[in-house]
Amino acid sequence: MSTGVIAYYVIISSRNGLFTPILNGATNSNNYADPVPQAVILTAIVIGFSIQALMLVGVMKLAQNNPTLETKEIEKNNTP
């Protein structure tokens, strides 16, 4: 879902004729791209990657302690 939202923002924000907002002596400031959505999307990518890495560690720990795919066995082994 996160990848779909990021792809949607990339498609919507891709327009021809927009420049990065770097001052280079040009006086036309109407054709600058807004950097805030780009920063938000970059942050979403980083957060999505960190959540995926955290979930991978959880799955690895679960697989190490319970070498089965049966949920009843996993619940039985983890119930005090």
TIRO-2110 file (N, C-alpha, C; in Angstrom, 1 decimal):
// TIRO-2110
0.8, -1.2, 0.0, N, 1, A
0.0, 0.0, 0.0, CA, 1, A
0.9, 1.2, 0.0, C, 1, A
1.9, 1.2, 0.8, N, 2, A
2.8, 2.3, 0.9, CA, 2, A
3.5, 2.6, -0.5, C, 2, A
3.9, 1.6, -1.2, N, 3, A
4.5, 1.7, -2.5, CA, 3, A
3.5, 2.3, -3.5, C, 3, A
2.3, 1.9, -3.4, N, 4, A
1.2, 2.5, -4.3, CA, 4, A
1.0, 3.9, -4.1, C, 4, A
1.0, 4.4, -2.8, N, 5, A
0.8, 5.8, -2.5, CA, 5, A
2.0, 6.6, -3.0, C, 5, A
3.2, 6.1, -2.8, N, 6, A
4.4, 6.8, -3.2, CA, 6, A
4.4, 6.9, -4.7, C, 6, A
4.1, 5.8, -5.4, N, 7, A
4.0, 5.8, -6.9, CA, 7, A
3.0, 6.8, -7.4, C, 7, A
1.8, 6.9, -6.7, N, 8, A
0.8, 7.9, -7.0, CA, 8, A
1.3, 9.3, -6.9, C, 8, A
2.0, 9.6, -5.8, N, 9, A
2.6, 11.0, -5.7, CA, 9, A
3.6, 11.3, -6.7, C, 9, A
4.4, 10.3, -7.1, N, 10, A
5.4, 10.5, -8.1, CA, 10, A
4.8, 10.8, -9.5, C, 10, A
3.7, 10.1, -9.8, N, 11, A
3.1, 10.3, -11.1, CA, 11, A
2.4, 11.6, -11.1, C, 11, A
1.7, 12.0, -10.0, N, 12, A
1.0, 13.3, -9.9, CA, 12, A
2.0, 14.5, -10.0, C, 12, A
3.1, 14.3, -9.3, N, 13, A
4.0, 15.5, -9.2, CA, 13, A
5.0, 15.6, -10.4, C, 13, A
5.0, 14.7, -11.3, N, 14, A
5.9, 14.8, -12.5, CA, 14, A
5.2, 15.7, -13.5, C, 14, A
5.8, 16.9, -13.7, N, 15, A
5.3, 17.8, -14.6, CA, 15, A
6.5, 18.4, -15.4, C, 15, A
6.3, 18.7, -16.7, N, 16, A
7.3, 19.2, -17.5, CA, 16, A
7.5, 20.7, -17.2, C, 16, A
8.7, 21.2, -17.3, N, 17, A
9.0, 22.6, -17.2, CA, 17, A
9.3, 23.1, -15.7, C, 17, A
9.3, 22.2, -14.8, N, 18, A
9.5, 22.6, -13.4, CA, 18, A
11.0, 22.5, -13.1, C, 18, A
11.6, 23.4, -12.3, N, 19, A
13.0, 23.4, -12.0, CA, 19, A
13.1, 23.2, -10.5, C, 19, A
14.3, 22.8, -10.1, N, 20, A
14.6, 22.7, -8.6, CA, 20, A
14.7, 24.1, -8.0, C, 20, A
14.3, 24.3, -6.8, N, 21, A
14.4, 25.6, -6.2, CA, 21, A
15.8, 26.0, -5.7, C, 21, A
16.7, 26.1, -6.7, N, 22, A
18.1, 26.5, -6.3, CA, 22, A
18.3, 27.9, -7.0, C, 22, A
18.8, 28.8, -6.2, N, 23, A
19.0, 30.1, -6.7, CA, 23, A
20.3, 30.1, -7.6, C, 23, A
20.0, 30.5, -8.9, N, 24, A
21.1, 30.5, -9.8, CA, 24, A
21.1, 31.8, -10.6, C, 24, A
20.4, 32.8, -10.1, N, 25, A
20.4, 34.1, -10.8, CA, 25, A
19.2, 34.3, -11.7, C, 25, A
18.4, 33.3, -11.9, N, 26, A
17.2, 33.4, -12.7, CA, 26, A
16.1, 34.2, -12.0, C, 26, A
15.4, 35.0, -12.7, N, 27, A
14.4, 35.8, -12.1, CA, 27, A
13.0, 35.2, -12.2, C, 27, A
12.8, 34.2, -13.0, N, 28, A
11.5, 33.6, -13.1, CA, 28, A
11.3, 32.5, -12.0, C, 28, A
10.5, 32.9, -11.0, N, 29, A
10.3, 32.0, -9.9, CA, 29, A
9.0, 31.2, -9.9, C, 29, A
8.3, 31.3, -11.0, N, 30, A
7.0, 30.7, -11.1, CA, 30, A
7.1, 29.2, -11.5, C, 30, A
8.2, 28.8, -12.0, N, 31, A
8.3, 27.4, -12.5, CA, 31, A
9.1, 26.5, -11.6, C, 31, A
9.1, 26.8, -10.3, N, 32, A
9.8, 26.0, -9.4, CA, 32, A
9.0, 24.9, -8.8, C, 32, A
9.6, 23.7, -8.6, N, 33, A
8.9, 22.6, -8.0, CA, 33, A
8.9, 22.7, -6.5, C, 33, A
7.8, 22.3, -5.9, N, 34, A
7.7, 22.4, -4.4, CA, 34, A
8.5, 21.3, -3.8, C, 34, A
9.5, 21.6, -2.9, N, 35, A
10.3, 20.5, -2.4, CA, 35, A
9.7, 19.8, -1.2, C, 35, A
8.6, 20.4, -0.6, N, 36, A
8.0, 19.7, 0.5, CA, 36, A
7.4, 18.3, 0.2, C, 36, A
6.6, 18.2, -0.9, N, 37, A
6.1, 16.8, -1.2, CA, 37, A
7.3, 15.8, -1.4, C, 37, A
8.3, 16.3, -2.0, N, 38, A
9.5, 15.4, -2.3, CA, 38, A
10.1, 15.0, -0.9, C, 38, A
10.2, 15.9, 0.0, N, 39, A
10.7, 15.5, 1.3, CA, 39, A
9.8, 14.5, 2.1, C, 39, A
8.5, 14.7, 1.9, N, 40, A
7.5, 13.9, 2.6, CA, 40, A
7.6, 12.5, 2.0, C, 40, A
7.7, 12.4, 0.7, N, 41, A
7.8, 11.0, 0.1, CA, 41, A
9.1, 10.4, 0.4, C, 41, A
10.2, 11.1, 0.5, N, 42, A
11.5, 10.5, 0.9, CA, 42, A
11.4, 10.0, 2.3, C, 42, A
10.7, 10.7, 3.2, N, 43, A
10.6, 10.3, 4.6, CA, 43, A
9.7, 9.1, 4.6, C, 43, A
8.6, 9.0, 3.8, N, 44, A
7.8, 7.8, 3.8, CA, 44, A
8.5, 6.6, 3.3, C, 44, A
9.4, 6.8, 2.4, N, 45, A
10.2, 5.6, 1.9, CA, 45, A
11.1, 5.1, 3.0, C, 45, A
11.8, 6.0, 3.7, N, 46, A
12.7, 5.6, 4.8, CA, 46, A
11.9, 4.9, 5.9, C, 46, A
10.8, 5.5, 6.3, N, 47, A
10.0, 4.9, 7.4, CA, 47, A
9.4, 3.5, 6.9, C, 47, A
9.0, 3.4, 5.7, N, 48, A
8.6, 2.1, 5.2, CA, 48, A
9.7, 1.0, 5.2, C, 48, A
10.9, 1.4, 4.8, N, 49, A
12.0, 0.5, 4.9, CA, 49, A
12.3, 0.1, 6.3, C, 49, A
12.3, 1.0, 7.2, N, 50, A
12.6, 0.7, 8.6, CA, 50, A
11.6, -0.2, 9.2, C, 50, A
10.3, 0.0, 8.9, N, 51, A
9.2, -0.9, 9.4, CA, 51, A
9.4, -2.3, 8.8, C, 51, A
9.8, -2.4, 7.5, N, 52, A
10.0, -3.7, 6.9, CA, 52, A
11.2, -4.4, 7.5, C, 52, A
12.2, -3.7, 7.8, N, 53, A
13.4, -4.3, 8.5, CA, 53, A
13.0, -4.8, 9.9, C, 53, A
12.2, -4.0, 10.6, N, 54, A
11.8, -4.4, 12.0, CA, 54, A
10.9, -5.7, 11.9, C, 54, A
10.0, -5.7, 11.0, N, 55, A
9.2, -6.9, 10.8, CA, 55, A
10.0, -8.1, 10.4, C, 55, A
11.0, -7.9, 9.6, N, 56, A
11.9, -9.0, 9.2, CA, 56, A
12.6, -9.6, 10.4, C, 56, A
13.1, -8.8, 11.3, N, 57, A
13.7, -9.2, 12.5, CA, 57, A
12.8, -10.0, 13.4, C, 57, A
11.5, -9.5, 13.5, N, 58, A
10.5, -10.2, 14.2, CA, 58, A
10.2, -11.6, 13.7, C, 58, A
10.1, -11.7, 12.4, N, 59, A
9.8, -13.0, 11.7, CA, 59, A
11.0, -13.9, 11.9, C, 59, A
12.2, -13.4, 11.8, N, 60, A
13.4, -14.2, 12.0, CA, 60, A
13.5, -14.8, 13.4, C, 60, A
13.2, -13.9, 14.4, N, 61, A
13.2, -14.4, 15.8, CA, 61, A
12.1, -15.4, 16.0, C, 61, A
10.9, -15.2, 15.5, N, 62, A
9.8, -16.1, 15.6, CA, 62, A
10.2, -17.5, 14.9, C, 62, A
10.8, -17.4, 13.8, N, 63, A
11.2, -18.7, 13.1, CA, 63, A
12.3, -19.4, 13.8, C, 63, A
13.1, -18.7, 14.5, N, 64, A
14.2, -19.3, 15.3, CA, 64, A
13.7, -20.0, 16.5, C, 64, A
12.7, -19.5, 17.1, N, 65, A
12.1, -20.1, 18.3, CA, 65, A
11.1, -21.1, 18.0, C, 65, A
10.4, -21.0, 16.9, N, 66, A
9.3, -22.0, 16.5, CA, 66, A
9.5, -22.4, 15.1, C, 66, A
10.1, -23.6, 14.9, N, 67, A
10.4, -24.1, 13.5, CA, 67, A
9.1, -24.7, 12.9, C, 67, A
8.0, -24.0, 13.0, N, 68, A
6.8, -24.6, 12.4, CA, 68, A
5.9, -23.4, 11.8, C, 68, A
5.0, -23.7, 10.9, N, 69, A
4.1, -22.7, 10.4, CA, 69, A
2.7, -22.8, 11.0, C, 69, A
2.5, -23.8, 11.9, N, 70, A
1.2, -24.0, 12.6, CA, 70, A
1.0, -22.9, 13.6, C, 70, A
0.0, -22.1, 13.5, N, 71, A
-0.3, -21.0, 14.5, CA, 71, A
-0.6, -21.5, 15.8, C, 71, A
-1.3, -22.7, 15.9, N, 72, A
-1.7, -23.2, 17.2, CA, 72, A
-0.5, -23.7, 18.0, C, 72, A
0.5, -24.2, 17.3, N, 73, A
1.7, -24.6, 17.9, CA, 73, A
2.5, -23.4, 18.4, C, 73, A
2.6, -22.4, 17.6, N, 74, A
3.3, -21.2, 18.0, CA, 74, A
2.6, -20.6, 19.3, C, 74, A
1.3, -20.5, 19.3, N, 75, A
0.6, -19.9, 20.4, CA, 75, A
0.8, -20.8, 21.6, C, 75, A
0.8, -22.1, 21.5, N, 76, A
1.0, -23.0, 22.6, CA, 76, A
2.4, -22.9, 23.2, C, 76, A
3.4, -22.7, 22.3, N, 77, A
4.7, -22.5, 22.8, CA, 77, A
5.0, -21.2, 23.5, C, 77, A
4.2, -20.1, 23.1, N, 78, A
4.4, -18.8, 23.6, CA, 78, A
3.5, -18.4, 24.7, C, 78, A
2.6, -19.3, 25.1, N, 79, A
1.6, -19.0, 26.2, CA, 79, A
2.2, -19.4, 27.5, C, 79, A
2.2, -18.5, 28.5, N, 80, A
2.9, -18.8, 29.8, CA, 80, A
2.1, -19.8, 30.6, C, 80, A
END
